[in-house]
Amino acid sequence: MSARPVGTWLLAIAGVAVLATVVAAMAVIGSPAEQRRQRFDEQRVRALETLVTTIGAHDASRRRLPASLAALQASPHGGGLAIVDPESGAPFGYRVTDARRYELCAVFATVQRNARGRAAYLGTEWAHPAGRHCFTRETARARQ
């Protein structure tokens, strides 16, 4: 038996092993496109977290919620504040529900799940489904 057929078989086996590894990795961590969608969702959540903090500072100093995100951005608290989706450029949703409560909305590309298969991201505070989702938040005054 010559070395050539053995080398060909080893090359074929190595190719199959590499292909199986790539397929298994994509099954576990997702495709590059899925990873990209998850990164944009993480950016959306970070932007919403910043909005919550800035809305809280505005409310603490002015004793009222901002009328809109654009008004918040124009206020002394909102310099450089991101009020639009990092991927689409569409404005985040914002709605005052009463004197101390409001909603922040965004369109998410993915469902965030924890190890048990339940939706979760950064704890349950920012858990979200795919699609448009609104988070209800309240000011520190509401908790007093």
C-alpha positions, -999 to 999 in steps of 0.1 A, spaced: 0 0 0 15 34 -10 16 65 12 -5 84 -12 -39 68 -4 -32 69 33 -25 107 30 -56 112 10 -77 95 37 -61 114 65 -67 147 46 -104 137 41 -108 128 77 -92 161 88 -115 180 65 -146 163 79 -134 170 114 -129 207 106 -163 209 90 -179 192 120 -162 216 144 -174 247 124 -209 234 123 -209 226 160 -195 260 169 -222 278 148 -249 257 165 -236 267 199 -228 304 194 -248 312 163 -239 324 129 -219 356 123 -252 373 113 -268 361 146 -238 374 166 -242 408 149 -279 410 157 -271 402 194 -244 429 195 -268 454 182 -294 443 208 -267 448 235 -260 483 222 -298 490 224 -300 479 260 -269 500 269 -285 530 253 -318 524 271 -299 521 304 -282 554 297 -316 570 290 -330 557 323 -301 572 342 -304 605 323 -342 607 327 -336 600 364 -312 629 367 -335 652 348 -364 642 371 -343 647 402 -333 682 393 -365 694 377 -390 673 396 -407 663 363 -402 639 335 -389 653 302 -416 658 276 -397 639 249 -363 623 243 -354 652 220 -362 676 249 -340 655 272 -312 655 247 -314 693 245 -313 697 283 -282 701 303 -283 664 313 -286 652 277 -254 663 260 -243 636 235 -272 614 245 -281 586 220 -318 587 214 -319 566 183 -314 529 175 -277 522 168 -285 501 137 -316 516 121 -313 552 132 -350 552 142 -358 570 174 -364 550 206 -399 551 218 -407 572 249 -440 579 265 -448 594 299 -476 573 315 -480 595 347 -461 621 367 -435 595 378 -437 566 353 -427 563 317 -420 537 289 -389 533 268 -393 512 236 -370 497 211 -371 471 183 -349 441 191 -336 416 166 -332 387 190 -348 370 220 -325 370 250 -325 337 268 -307 324 299 -294 289 305 -329 277 314 -344 289 281 -363 318 297 -359 353 282 -333 371 301 -306 397 295 -287 415 321 -310 399 346 -347 401 341 -348 439 341 -339 441 304 -354 407 292 -370 412 258 -385 393 229 -376 399 193 -395 428 178 -408 460 194 -408 459 232 -415 486 258 -400 487 293 -420 505 320 -398 525 344 -404 548 373 -385 577 388 -369 576 422 -396 600 434 -421 572 427 -403 549 450 -402 573 479 
